[in-house]
Amino acid sequence: MNLASGFLNRVSYASVYKAASVSALCCPACGEPQEDELQALQPCAHLACVYDQEAQEFIYKSEEFKQRITLSGEVFSGELSSKMLSRLGYADELLALDLTRAGCWSRQLFAFNFNVNVD
Ligand SMILES: [Zn+2]
């Protein structure tokens, strides 16, 4: 992993709005819903992290994501951006979805890693 290349590469980013507050966000790589009926997080293998943009804290970090944070020495504050994710050495294999739900003022950023092998 070359962390310096993170400055040149761009993590993909999209804003997602869900009109139905109870419908779960599905993984764009494998289609698995990331929450059960009780809105408890059910991360698939592609999910790298979930970040609460209002509380400004991570709700979920994959093992690989944790390792990248440790290696990079990055300290996150404020809203998590695709630029910050690029600093962890991610490029366009990572898709950051900034999720807003109807009737909910909080925003959560779900980052999916398409380079994860699932088998
Ligand atoms: Zn998946």
Residues whose N, C-alpha, C, O or C-beta is under 5 A from the ligand:
A	BS01	ZN	C27 A29 C30 G31 C44 A45 H46
